Amino acid sequence: MILDAAANVLDREGFNDTSLNAIAQEAGVVKSGLYRYFESREEILLELMISDVQVMCAALTDVVTGPMDVDQVSDLISEGFTDRPRLCLLTSRMASTLEHNITGDTIRAVKRRLNACSEEVSQAIRRAIPHWTPEESRRGMRMIFVLVAGLYPMTHPPAHVKSVMNEPEFQHVVPEFVPSVRVAARAMFRGIESMALQRQNGT
């Protein structure tokens, strides 16, 4: 109930206005009641993020059943993110905000669950690209995660910044999120593929 309420507030009000008070009001409970289950707003939002990551990982592992083209694999993973705007938003706020105001035990548990999902995707990548090593597969997943984390806030600025960037003088420097993720993800995966083939050939 709390997570559903947090998702509703986040989708409706945006990240900055998703407060414990707003979540409690949406859930129909007193604010102090939230602390029975979560230590902070950040933990609630991290739990939402993990839920979205798990759904994305399950979808990817279901689709990837055998060898695929490198571009197809990068497209699937980048679409796994871009089809889920809330996941992209929370990914972009993870290091700067969500990993603050939580205990070491909580962040340890979060990291373990995220690592388990990442490992599922890495194994799916290796089914699709069998000549990649486990580390090359993990690197591909990590690079797209970092790409989304950095590009999402750049392409979704606050309203006052967006109004300026819409002026003719600046329009050419504002990338579109979805196509930019797709192009950059392909470039990164092709780079890993090039290194993997060099390794295979002993060069």
MDTraj code that builds the backbone (N, CA, C; nanometers):
import mdtraj as md
import numpy as np

residues = "MET ILE LEU ASP ALA ALA ALA ASN VAL LEU ASP ARG GLU GLY PHE ASN ASP THR SER LEU ASN ALA ILE ALA GLN GLU ALA GLY VAL VAL LYS SER GLY LEU TYR ARG TYR PHE GLU SER ARG GLU GLU ILE LEU LEU GLU LEU MET ILE SER ASP VAL GLN VAL MET CYS ALA ALA LEU THR ASP VAL VAL THR GLY PRO MET ASP VAL ASP GLN VAL SER ASP LEU ILE SER GLU GLY PHE THR ASP ARG PRO ARG LEU CYS LEU LEU THR SER ARG MET ALA SER THR LEU GLU HIS ASN ILE THR GLY ASP THR ILE ARG ALA VAL LYS ARG ARG LEU ASN ALA CYS SER GLU GLU VAL SER GLN ALA ILE ARG ARG ALA ILE PRO HIS TRP THR PRO GLU GLU SER ARG ARG GLY MET ARG MET ILE PHE VAL LEU VAL ALA GLY LEU TYR PRO MET THR HIS PRO PRO ALA HIS VAL LYS SER VAL MET ASN GLU PRO GLU PHE GLN HIS VAL VAL PRO GLU PHE VAL PRO SER VAL ARG VAL ALA ALA ARG ALA MET PHE ARG GLY ILE GLU SER MET ALA LEU GLN ARG GLN ASN GLY THR".split()
xyz = np.array([
    [0.0823, -0.1192, 0.0000],
    [0.0000, 0.0000, 0.0000],
    [0.0871, 0.1261, 0.0000],
    [0.1928, 0.1236, 0.0808],
    [0.2833, 0.2384, 0.0883],
    [0.3555, 0.2577, -0.0439],
    [0.4018, 0.1487, -0.1026],
    [0.4741, 0.1588, -0.2299],
    [0.3814, 0.2060, -0.3417],
    [0.2595, 0.1579, -0.3434],
    [0.1628, 0.2042, -0.4431],
    [0.1364, 0.3534, -0.4261],
    [0.1235, 0.3964, -0.3017],
    [0.1011, 0.5386, -0.2750],
    [0.2204, 0.6214, -0.3203],
    [0.3418, 0.5734, -0.2913],
    [0.4621, 0.6459, -0.3325],
    [0.4705, 0.6558, -0.4840],
    [0.4366, 0.5468, -0.5532],
    [0.4391, 0.5478, -0.7000],
    [0.3391, 0.6489, -0.7544],
    [0.2201, 0.6547, -0.6947],
    [0.1188, 0.7495, -0.7406],
    [0.1639, 0.8932, -0.7213],
    [0.2206, 0.9218, -0.6040],
    [0.2672, 1.0582, -0.5761],
    [0.3818, 1.0941, -0.6690],
    [0.4754, 1.0030, -0.6871],
    [0.5909, 1.0287, -0.7728],
    [0.5478, 1.0573, -0.9160],
    [0.4571, 0.9762, -0.9674],
    [0.4105, 0.9946, -1.1054],
    [0.3322, 1.1243, -1.1218],
    [0.2603, 1.1629, -1.0173],
    [0.1732, 1.2802, -1.0268],
    [0.2458, 1.4099, -0.9914],
    [0.3276, 1.4074, -0.8887],
    [0.3862, 1.5300, -0.8342],
    [0.5328, 1.5508, -0.8706],
    [0.6009, 1.4453, -0.9121],
    [0.7424, 1.4569, -0.9425],
    [0.8291, 1.4231, -0.8227],
    [0.9582, 1.4111, -0.8481],
    [1.0512, 1.3614, -0.7466],
    [1.0594, 1.4520, -0.6245],
    [1.0793, 1.5809, -0.6467],
    [1.1038, 1.6732, -0.5357],
    [0.9844, 1.6860, -0.4420],
    [0.8646, 1.6663, -0.4926],
    [0.7445, 1.6799, -0.4107],
    [0.6939, 1.5471, -0.3558],
    [0.7714, 1.4412, -0.3761],
    [0.7344, 1.3117, -0.3194],
    [0.7945, 1.3031, -0.1790],
    [0.7223, 1.3577, -0.0845],
    [0.7669, 1.3628, 0.0545],
    [0.6996, 1.2525, 0.1355],
    [0.7514, 1.2296, 0.2564],
    [0.6865, 1.1329, 0.3448],
    [0.5443, 1.1760, 0.3776],
    [0.5240, 1.3050, 0.3965],
    [0.3891, 1.3540, 0.4252],
    [0.2939, 1.3237, 0.3100],
    [0.3406, 1.3490, 0.1868],
    [0.2561, 1.3243, 0.0697],
    [0.2270, 1.1757, 0.0535],
    [0.3278, 1.0916, 0.0782],
    [0.3088, 0.9463, 0.0662],
    [0.2096, 0.8981, 0.1717],
    [0.2255, 0.9461, 0.2952],
    [0.1349, 0.9055, 0.4031],
    [-0.0087, 0.9480, 0.3731],
    [-0.0239, 1.0698, 0.3237],
    [-0.1587, 1.1178, 0.2908],
    [-0.2209, 1.0338, 0.1805],
    [-0.1418, 1.0014, 0.0786],
    [-0.1915, 0.9190, -0.0321],
    [-0.2309, 0.7794, 0.0150],
    [-0.1519, 0.7267, 0.1104],
    [-0.1779, 0.5911, 0.1604],
    [-0.2874, 0.5881, 0.2655],
    [-0.3256, 0.7064, 0.3163],
    [-0.4292, 0.7120, 0.4181],
    [-0.3809, 0.6693, 0.5549],
    [-0.2525, 0.6953, 0.5834],
    [-0.1961, 0.6612, 0.7140],
    [-0.1272, 0.7847, 0.7709],
    [-0.0953, 0.7801, 0.9002],
    [-0.0181, 0.8889, 0.9587],
    [0.1281, 0.8698, 0.9221],
    [0.2019, 0.9801, 0.9158],
    [0.3422, 0.9748, 0.8749],
    [0.4229, 0.8794, 0.9611],
    [0.3975, 0.8798, 1.0918],
    [0.4742, 0.7926, 1.1814],
    [0.4531, 0.6452, 1.1477],
    [0.3382, 0.6131, 1.0864],
    [0.3125, 0.4747, 1.0489],
    [0.4066, 0.4229, 0.9415],
    [0.4591, 0.5135, 0.8587],
    [0.5531, 0.4721, 0.7541],
    [0.6807, 0.4140, 0.8127],
    [0.7189, 0.4644, 0.9304],
    [0.8454, 0.4225, 0.9903],
    [0.8398, 0.2804, 1.0461],
    [0.7233, 0.2219, 1.0480],
    [0.7143, 0.0799, 1.0860],
    [0.7758, -0.0081, 0.9781],
    [0.7805, 0.0422, 0.8550],
    [0.8248, -0.0395, 0.7422],
    [0.9486, 0.0159, 0.6721],
    [0.9659, 0.1468, 0.6751],
    [1.0776, 0.2095, 0.6041],
    [1.1423, 0.3146, 0.6926],
    [1.2738, 0.3285, 0.6781],
    [1.3454, 0.4235, 0.7629],
    [1.3437, 0.5649, 0.7076],
    [1.3097, 0.5814, 0.5792],
    [1.3137, 0.7147, 0.5191],
    [1.2413, 0.7139, 0.3849],
    [1.2175, 0.8332, 0.3329],
    [1.1629, 0.8478, 0.1979],
    [1.2537, 0.7798, 0.0972],
    [1.3852, 0.7945, 0.1169],
    [1.4810, 0.7378, 0.0226],
    [1.4688, 0.5861, 0.0139],
    [1.4461, 0.5207, 0.1270],
    [1.4316, 0.3759, 0.1228],
    [1.3052, 0.3360, 0.0470],
    [1.1990, 0.4108, 0.0638],
    [1.0753, 0.3818, -0.0097],
    [1.0995, 0.3919, -0.1601],
    [1.1666, 0.4986, -0.2019],
    [1.1910, 0.5177, -0.3448],
    [1.2906, 0.4152, -0.3990],
    [1.3871, 0.3762, -0.3177],
    [1.4779, 0.2689, -0.3603],
    [1.4021, 0.1382, -0.3789],
    [1.3053, 0.1133, -0.2919],
    [1.2249, -0.0084, -0.3056],
    [1.1445, -0.0055, -0.4357],
    [1.0916, 0.1115, -0.4716],
    [1.0238, 0.1255, -0.5999],
    [1.1189, 0.0972, -0.7152],
    [1.2395, 0.1518, -0.7046],
    [1.3386, 0.1323, -0.8096],
    [1.3730, -0.0159, -0.8262],
    [1.3943, -0.0847, -0.7150],
    [1.4267, -0.2272, -0.7217],
    [1.3138, -0.3047, -0.7878],
    [1.1906, -0.2703, -0.7530],
    [1.0758, -0.3378, -0.8138],
    [1.0761, -0.3205, -0.9650],
    [1.1029, -0.1977, -1.0106],
    [1.1072, -0.1721, -1.1549],
    [1.2235, -0.2449, -1.2211],
    [1.3379, -0.2484, -1.1538],
    [1.4544, -0.3193, -1.2084],
    [1.4241, -0.4680, -1.2216],
    [1.3600, -0.5253, -1.1219],
    [1.3283, -0.6678, -1.1263],
    [1.2338, -0.7015, -1.2406],
    [1.1365, -0.6148, -1.2640],
    [1.0439, -0.6358, -1.3762],
    [1.1201, -0.6280, -1.5087],
    [1.2081, -0.5285, -1.5203],
    [1.2869, -0.5127, -1.6425],
    [1.3763, -0.6343, -1.6662],
    [1.4424, -0.6802, -1.5612],
    [1.5329, -0.7939, -1.5750],
    [1.4585, -0.9209, -1.6146],
    [1.3430, -0.9423, -1.5536],
    [1.2626, -1.0605, -1.5872],
    [1.2186, -1.0569, -1.7326],
    [1.1798, -0.9390, -1.7809],
    [1.1369, -0.9258, -1.9201],
    [1.2525, -0.9550, -2.0150],
    [1.3702, -0.9048, -1.9821],
    [1.4868, -0.9261, -2.0681],
    [1.5268, -1.0733, -2.0723],
    [1.5310, -1.1363, -1.9568],
    [1.5740, -1.2761, -1.9541],
    [1.4741, -1.3671, -2.0246],
    [1.3464, -1.3279, -2.0277],
    [1.2463, -1.4065, -2.1000],
    [1.2656, -1.3964, -2.2513],
    [1.3069, -1.2781, -2.2975],
    [1.3194, -1.2540, -2.4415],
    [1.4471, -1.3158, -2.4985],
    [1.5548, -1.3090, -2.4231],
    [1.6844, -1.3536, -2.4748],
    [1.7003, -1.5028, -2.4475],
    [1.6760, -1.5828, -2.5499],
    [1.6831, -1.7283, -2.5347],
    [1.7962, -1.7910, -2.6146],
    [1.8621, -1.7122, -2.6998],
    [1.9698, -1.7663, -2.7810],
    [2.0500, -1.6554, -2.8453],
    [2.1435, -1.6905, -2.9334],
    [2.2325, -1.5910, -2.9942],
    [2.1564, -1.4796, -3.0650],
    [2.2068, -1.3574, -3.0495],
    [2.1478, -1.2396, -3.1114],
    [2.2584, -1.1469, -3.1574],
    [2.2218, -1.0540, -3.2454],
    [2.3135, -0.9509, -3.2912],
    [2.3434, -0.8539, -3.1763],
    [2.4652, -0.8009, -3.1742],
    [2.5065, -0.7091, -3.0676],
    [2.4130, -0.5881, -3.0597],
    [2.3765, -0.5311, -3.1746],
    [2.2863, -0.4158, -3.1744],
    [2.1493, -0.4521, -3.1179],
    [2.1017, -0.5723, -3.1483],
    [1.9725, -0.6145, -3.0949],
    [1.9762, -0.6227, -2.9429],
    [2.0864, -0.6734, -2.8899],
    [2.0985, -0.6869, -2.7448],
    [2.1023, -0.5501, -2.6786],
    [2.1820, -0.4593, -2.7342],
    [2.1901, -0.3254, -2.6749],
    [2.0557, -0.2541, -2.6846],
    [1.9831, -0.2747, -2.7954],
    [1.8504, -0.2134, -2.8101],
    [1.7538, -0.2665, -2.7039],
    [1.7575, -0.3966, -2.6784],
    [1.6680, -0.4552, -2.5793],
    [1.6937, -0.3971, -2.4404],
    [1.8211, -0.3837, -2.4055],
    [1.8529, -0.3330, -2.2716],
    [1.8202, -0.1846, -2.2607],
    [1.8553, -0.1080, -2.3630],
    [1.8243, 0.0356, -2.3566],
    [1.6733, 0.0580, -2.3537],
    [1.5974, -0.0220, -2.4287],
    [1.4515, -0.0103, -2.4261],
    [1.3943, -0.0554, -2.2922],
    [1.4639, -0.1491, -2.2266],
    [1.4214, -0.1909, -2.0941],
    [1.4162, -0.0735, -1.9982],
    [1.5099, 0.0190, -2.0162],
    [1.5100, 0.1413, -1.9353],
    [1.4122, 0.2445, -1.9909],
    [1.4257, 0.2775, -2.1176],
    [1.3487, 0.3902, -2.1727],
    [1.1987, 0.3650, -2.1747],
    [1.1573, 0.2392, -2.1746],
    [1.0145, 0.2076, -2.1662],
    [0.9596, 0.2269, -2.0243],
    [1.0492, 0.2562, -1.9292],
    [1.0103, 0.2707, -1.7886],
    [1.0630, 0.4038, -1.7351],
    [0.9930, 0.5128, -1.7632],
    [1.0405, 0.6457, -1.7218],
    [1.0670, 0.6583, -1.5730],
    [0.9835, 0.5945, -1.4910],
    [1.0068, 0.6038, -1.3459],
    [1.1397, 0.5399, -1.3077],
    [1.1725, 0.4289, -1.3697],
    [1.3007, 0.3646, -1.3433],
    [1.4157, 0.4558, -1.3841],
    [1.4018, 0.5216, -1.4983],
    [1.5062, 0.6138, -1.5436],
    [1.5235, 0.7290, -1.4450],
    [1.4119, 0.7846, -1.3978],
    [1.4185, 0.8936, -1.3012],
    [1.4888, 0.8493, -1.1742],
    [1.4487, 0.7363, -1.1186],
    [1.5075, 0.6904, -0.9937],
    [1.6531, 0.6493, -1.0120],
    [1.6859, 0.5927, -1.1263],
    [1.8259, 0.5607, -1.1558],
    [1.9115, 0.6865, -1.1547],
    [1.8570, 0.7940, -1.2114],
    [1.9332, 0.9189, -1.2191],
    [1.9507, 0.9845, -1.0831],
    [1.8669, 0.9486, -0.9863],
    [1.8756, 1.0090, -0.8523],
    [1.9399, 0.9157, -0.7498],
    [1.9821, 0.7991, -0.7922],
    [2.0289, 0.7000, -0.6960],
    [2.1522, 0.7476, -0.6198],
    [2.2594, 0.7799, -0.6920],
    [2.3843, 0.8165, -0.6255],
    [2.3751, 0.9515, -0.5567],
    [2.3054, 1.0462, -0.6182],
    [2.3035, 1.1823, -0.5646],
    [2.2080, 1.2005, -0.4480],
    [2.1017, 1.1197, -0.4417],
    [1.9981, 1.1425, -0.3406],
    [1.9557, 1.0154, -0.2684],
    [1.9213, 0.9113, -0.3415],
    [1.8575, 0.7954, -0.2807],
    [1.9503, 0.7162, -0.1897],
    [2.0806, 0.7248, -0.2120],
    [2.1738, 0.6524, -0.1262],
    [2.2118, 0.7323, -0.0015],
    [2.1469, 0.8461, 0.0173],
    [2.1659, 0.9251, 0.1383],
    [2.0482, 0.9009, 0.2326],
    [2.0684, 0.9277, 0.3605],
    [1.9623, 0.9159, 0.4601],
    [1.9115, 0.7728, 0.4753],
    [2.0016, 0.6762, 0.4538],
    [1.9694, 0.5362, 0.4808],
    [2.0893, 0.4722, 0.5497],
    [2.0647, 0.3657, 0.6216],
    [2.1708, 0.3006, 0.6979],
    [2.2560, 0.2104, 0.6084],
    [2.3716, 0.1731, 0.6611],
    [2.4579, 0.0814, 0.5878],
    [2.3920, -0.0517, 0.5614],
    [2.3163, -0.1022, 0.6583],
    [2.2479, -0.2302, 0.6388],
    [2.1479, -0.2219, 0.5246],
    [2.0781, -0.1096, 0.5155],
    [1.9791, -0.0932, 0.4086],
    [2.0470, -0.0864, 0.2729],
    [2.1508, -0.0059, 0.2604],
    [2.2167, 0.0065, 0.1301],
    [2.2837, -0.1246, 0.0907],
    [2.3319, -0.1999, 0.1896],
    [2.3914, -0.3301, 0.1589],
    [2.2858, -0.4239, 0.0998],
    [2.1684, -0.4250, 0.1600],
    [2.0606, -0.5104, 0.1097],
    [2.0152, -0.4657, -0.0286],
    [2.0080, -0.3337, -0.0504],
    [1.9701, -0.2805, -0.1813],
    [2.0707, -0.3227, -0.2870],
    [2.1995, -0.3058, -0.2570],
    [2.3037, -0.3402, -0.3537],
    [2.3005, -0.4885, -0.3887],
    [2.2758, -0.5721, -0.2898],
    [2.2714, -0.7166, -0.3173],
    [2.1578, -0.7507, -0.4123],
    [2.0430, -0.6883, -0.3931],
    [1.9288, -0.7173, -0.4805],
    [1.9517, -0.6621, -0.6210],
    [2.0100, -0.5437, -0.6301],
    [2.0411, -0.4880, -0.7620],
    [2.1473, -0.5714, -0.8325],
    [2.2463, -0.6177, -0.7571],
    [2.3506, -0.7018, -0.8168],
    [2.2934, -0.8327, -0.8682],
    [2.1956, -0.8884, -0.7965],
    [2.1325, -1.0132, -0.8415],
    [2.0598, -0.9919, -0.9735],
    [1.9906, -0.8787, -0.9861],
    [1.9229, -0.8479, -1.1119],
    [2.0235, -0.8263, -1.2238],
    [2.1290, -0.7517, -1.1933],
    [2.2321, -0.7255, -1.2933],
    [2.2956, -0.8555, -1.3414],
    [2.3141, -0.9496, -1.2495],
    [2.3738, -1.0773, -1.2876],
    [2.2809, -1.1557, -1.3799],
    [2.1502, -1.1465, -1.3560],
    [2.0546, -1.2126, -1.4460],
    [2.0671, -1.1577, -1.5878],
    [2.0761, -1.0250, -1.5988],
    [2.0889, -0.9637, -1.7305],
    [2.2227, -1.0001, -1.7931],
    [2.3291, -1.0036, -1.7133],
    [2.4605, -1.0409, -1.7663],
    [2.4587, -1.1822, -1.8234],
    [2.3906, -1.2718, -1.7554],
    [2.3793, -1.4090, -1.8066],
    [2.2981, -1.4124, -1.9354],
    [2.1949, -1.3296, -1.9435],
    [2.1163, -1.3213, -2.0669],
    [2.2016, -1.2673, -2.1809],
    [2.2857, -1.1691, -2.1518],
    [2.3760, -1.1142, -2.2545],
    [2.4691, -1.2224, -2.3055],
    [2.5178, -1.3066, -2.2160],
    [2.6090, -1.4137, -2.2586],
    [2.5369, -1.5206, -2.3407],
    [2.4072, -1.5411, -2.3146],
    [2.3320, -1.6328, -2.4010],
    [2.3200, -1.5744, -2.5413],
    [2.3044, -1.4422, -2.5467],
    [2.2895, -1.3765, -2.6762],
    [2.4225, -1.3604, -2.7478],
    [2.5294, -1.3348, -2.6707],
    [2.6628, -1.3127, -2.7288],
    [2.7586, -1.4080, -2.6570],
    [2.7610, -1.5344, -2.6961],
    [2.8322, -1.6373, -2.6190],
    [2.9829, -1.6144, -2.6055],
    [3.0430, -1.5409, -2.6999],
    [3.1878, -1.5234, -2.6924],
    [3.2301, -1.4127, -2.5961],
    [3.1344, -1.3437, -2.5373],
    [3.1684, -1.2432, -2.4356],
    [3.1962, -1.3128, -2.3025],
    [3.2922, -1.2601, -2.2290],
    [3.3215, -1.3118, -2.0954],
    [3.2172, -1.2587, -1.9966],
    [3.2090, -1.3193, -1.8782],
    [3.1179, -1.2638, -1.7765],
    [3.1446, -1.1161, -1.7479],
    [3.2724, -1.0779, -1.7406],
    [3.3040, -0.9378, -1.7118],
    [3.2618, -0.8459, -1.8262],
    [3.2780, -0.8901, -1.9491],
    [3.2337, -0.8083, -2.0626],
    [3.0818, -0.7895, -2.0600],
    [3.0104, -0.8947, -2.0232],
    [2.8649, -0.8847, -2.0138],
    [2.8244, -0.7896, -1.9019],
    [2.8905, -0.8016, -1.7871],
    [2.8598, -0.7106, -1.6758],
    [2.8921, -0.5671, -1.7140],
    [3.0021, -0.5484, -1.7850],
    [3.0421, -0.4130, -1.8257],
    [2.9354, -0.3496, -1.9143],
    [2.8793, -0.4280, -2.0057],
    [2.7752, -0.3752, -2.0936],
    [2.6551, -0.3264, -2.0155],
    [2.6104, -0.4047, -1.9169],
    [2.4963, -0.3660, -1.8354],
    [2.5290, -0.2419, -1.7534],
    [2.6473, -0.2393, -1.6926],
    [2.6856, -0.1244, -1.6093],
    [2.6926, 0.0035, -1.6913],
    [2.7452, -0.0056, -1.8117],
    [2.7617, 0.1136, -1.8946],
    [2.6276, 0.1733, -1.9337],
    [2.5295, 0.0900, -1.9633],
    [2.3970, 0.1431, -1.9970],
    [2.3316, 0.2044, -1.8734],
    [2.3518, 0.1429, -1.7579],
    [2.2990, 0.1985, -1.6330],
    [2.3558, 0.3384, -1.6088],
    [2.4868, 0.3521, -1.6260],
    [2.5523, 0.4822, -1.6065],
    [2.5051, 0.5816, -1.7124],
    [2.4874, 0.5349, -1.8347],
    [2.4382, 0.6212, -1.9426],
    [2.3018, 0.6796, -1.9077],
    [2.2105, 0.5945, -1.8637],
    [2.0763, 0.6401, -1.8273],
    [2.0836, 0.7374, -1.7099],
    [2.1642, 0.7042, -1.6092],
    [2.1752, 0.7885, -1.4903],
    [2.2234, 0.9286, -1.5245],
    [2.3150, 0.9396, -1.6199],
    [2.3680, 1.0699, -1.6558],
    [2.2832, 1.1456, -1.7556],
    [2.2231, 1.0743, -1.8504],
    [2.1516, 1.1406, -1.9589],
    [2.0104, 1.1824, -1.9197],
    [1.9456, 1.1072, -1.8307],
    [1.8063, 1.1379, -1.7985],
    [1.7888, 1.2787, -1.7403],
    [1.8652, 1.3182, -1.6394],
    [1.8449, 1.4547, -1.5869],
    [1.8809, 1.5630, -1.6872],
    [1.9757, 1.5358, -1.7762],
    [2.0133, 1.6334, -1.8778],
    [1.8988, 1.6582, -1.9758],
    [1.8233, 1.5534, -2.0051],
    [1.7137, 1.5641, -2.1025],
    [1.5784, 1.5909, -2.0369],
    [1.5757, 1.5968, -1.9035],
    [1.4521, 1.6259, -1.8298],
    [1.4816, 1.7330, -1.7249],
    [1.5175, 1.8529, -1.7699],
    [1.5548, 1.9589, -1.6761],
    [1.4333, 2.0181, -1.6058],
    [1.4560, 2.0958, -1.4995],
    [1.3454, 2.1677, -1.4345],
    [1.2782, 2.2623, -1.5336],
    [1.1551, 2.3030, -1.5001],
    [1.0748, 2.3840, -1.5926],
    [1.1449, 2.5122, -1.6336],
    [1.2115, 2.5801, -1.5395],
    [1.2756, 2.7081, -1.5740],
    [1.3953, 2.6885, -1.6659],
    [1.4638, 2.5732, -1.6497],
    [1.5757, 2.5421, -1.7403],
    [1.5213, 2.5017, -1.8766],
    [1.4157, 2.4225, -1.8761],
    [1.3565, 2.3766, -2.0023],
    [1.3098, 2.4929, -2.0877],
    [1.2524, 2.5956, -2.0243],
    [1.2046, 2.7111, -2.1003],
    [1.3194, 2.7825, -2.1701],
    [1.4344, 2.7870, -2.1042],
    [1.5514, 2.8493, -2.1660],
    [1.6049, 2.7619, -2.2795],
    [1.6127, 2.6313, -2.2545],
    [1.6692, 2.5410, -2.3544],
    [1.5797, 2.5279, -2.4772],
    [1.4546, 2.5684, -2.4668],
    [1.3643, 2.5662, -2.5822],
    [1.3835, 2.6873, -2.6729],
    [1.4612, 2.7839, -2.6275],
    [1.4892, 2.9004, -2.7112],
    [1.5765, 2.8589, -2.8302],
    [1.5569, 2.9198, -2.9460],
    [1.6307, 2.8794, -3.0669],
    [1.7816, 2.8721, -3.0472],
    [1.8342, 2.9591, -2.9652],
    [1.9788, 2.9629, -2.9428],
    [2.0334, 2.8328, -2.8848],
    [1.9493, 2.7615, -2.8077],
    [1.9986, 2.6445, -2.7353],
    [1.9371, 2.5126, -2.7803],
    [1.8378, 2.5165, -2.8683],
    [1.7661, 2.3944, -2.9046],
    [1.8574, 2.2859, -2.9611],
    [1.9607, 2.3259, -3.0311],
    [2.0461, 2.2263, -3.0979],
    [2.1344, 2.1495, -3.0007],
    [2.1458, 2.1971, -2.8755],
    [2.2340, 2.1287, -2.7803],
    [2.1564, 2.0377, -2.6856],
    [2.0255, 2.0300, -2.7012],
    [1.9445, 1.9467, -2.6124],
    [1.9166, 1.8131, -2.6808],
    [1.9747, 1.7037, -2.6321],
    [1.9494, 1.5740, -2.6943],
    [1.8132, 1.5189, -2.6548],
    [1.7582, 1.4336, -2.7385],
    [1.6365, 1.3606, -2.7035],
    [1.6773, 1.2338, -2.6302],
    [1.6078, 1.2036, -2.5229],
    [1.6509, 1.0958, -2.4345],
    [1.6517, 0.9593, -2.5024],
    [1.5374, 0.9168, -2.5561],
    [1.5268, 0.7793, -2.6070],
    [1.6240, 0.7521, -2.7223],
    [1.6256, 0.8333, -2.8289],
    [1.7215, 0.8041, -2.9362],
    [1.8663, 0.8165, -2.8919],
    [1.8947, 0.9063, -2.7991],
    [2.0321, 0.9219, -2.7517],
    [2.0784, 0.7990, -2.6751],
    [1.9908, 0.7429, -2.5923],
    [2.0254, 0.6207, -2.5202],
    [2.0495, 0.5073, -2.6184],
    [1.9647, 0.4967, -2.7175],
    [1.9772, 0.3882, -2.8160],
    [2.1097, 0.3968, -2.8910],
    [2.1422, 0.5161, -2.9399],
    [2.2662, 0.5337, -3.0175],
    [2.3891, 0.5097, -2.9303],
    [2.3894, 0.5665, -2.8108],
    [2.5054, 0.5520, -2.7228],
    [2.5211, 0.4078, -2.6755],
    [2.4108, 0.3400, -2.6469],
    [2.4175, 0.2005, -2.6037],
    [2.4754, 0.1128, -2.7139],
    [2.4316, 0.1364, -2.8371],
    [2.4881, 0.0602, -2.9486],
    [2.6382, 0.0846, -2.9610],
    [2.6797, 0.2106, -2.9484],
    [2.8212, 0.2425, -2.9609],
    [2.9028, 0.1714, -2.8522],
    [2.8511, 0.1701, -2.7299],
    [2.9231, 0.1048, -2.6207],
    [2.9311, -0.0460, -2.6413],
    [2.8210, -0.1072, -2.6832],
    [2.8222, -0.2512, -2.7050],
    [2.9122, -0.2888, -2.8229],
    [2.9138, -0.2062, -2.9258],
    [3.0040, -0.2334, -3.0368],
    [3.1493, -0.2219, -2.9925],
    [3.1778, -0.1302, -2.9018],
    [3.3132, -0.1183, -2.8486],
    [3.3545, -0.2420, -2.7710],
    [3.2623, -0.2926, -2.6868],
    [3.2926, -0.4156, -2.6130],
    [3.3098, -0.5324, -2.7093],
    [3.2265, -0.5366, -2.8122],
    [3.2369, -0.6434, -2.9127],
    [3.3719, -0.6391, -2.9827],
    [3.4186, -0.5206, -3.0165],
    [3.5485, -0.5066, -3.0829],
    [3.6603, -0.5588, -2.9938],
    [3.6561, -0.5250, -2.8654],
    [3.7577, -0.5731, -2.7723],
    [3.7468, -0.7227, -2.7517],
    [3.6240, -0.7753, -2.7503],
    [3.6063, -0.9194, -2.7334],
    [3.6627, -0.9953, -2.8521],
    [3.6433, -0.9440, -2.9730],
    [3.6969, -1.0108, -3.0906],
    [3.8491, -1.0017, -3.0940],
    [3.9053, -0.8897, -3.0508],
    [4.0507, -0.8766, -3.0407],
    [4.1058, -0.9779, -2.9410],
    [4.0366, -0.9945, -2.8294],
    [4.0806, -1.0920, -2.7295],
    [4.0777, -1.2327, -2.7875],
    [3.9712, -1.2644, -2.8612],
    [3.9589, -1.3975, -2.9215],
    [4.0713, -1.4239, -3.0210],
    [4.1065, -1.3195, -3.0950],
    [4.2094, -1.3340, -3.1987],
    [4.3499, -1.3191, -3.1444],
    [4.3593, -1.2895, -3.0139],
    [4.4911, -1.2755, -2.9542],
    [4.5642, -1.1500, -2.9937],
    [4.4892, -1.0443, -3.0326],
    [4.5542, -0.9191, -3.0752],
    [4.5297, -0.8101, -2.9724],
])
top = md.Topology()
chain = top.add_chain()
for i, resn in enumerate(residues, 1):
    res = top.add_residue(resn, chain, resSeq=i)
    for name in ("N", "CA", "C"):
        top.add_atom(name, md.element.get_by_symbol(name[0]), res)
traj = md.Trajectory(xyz[None], top)
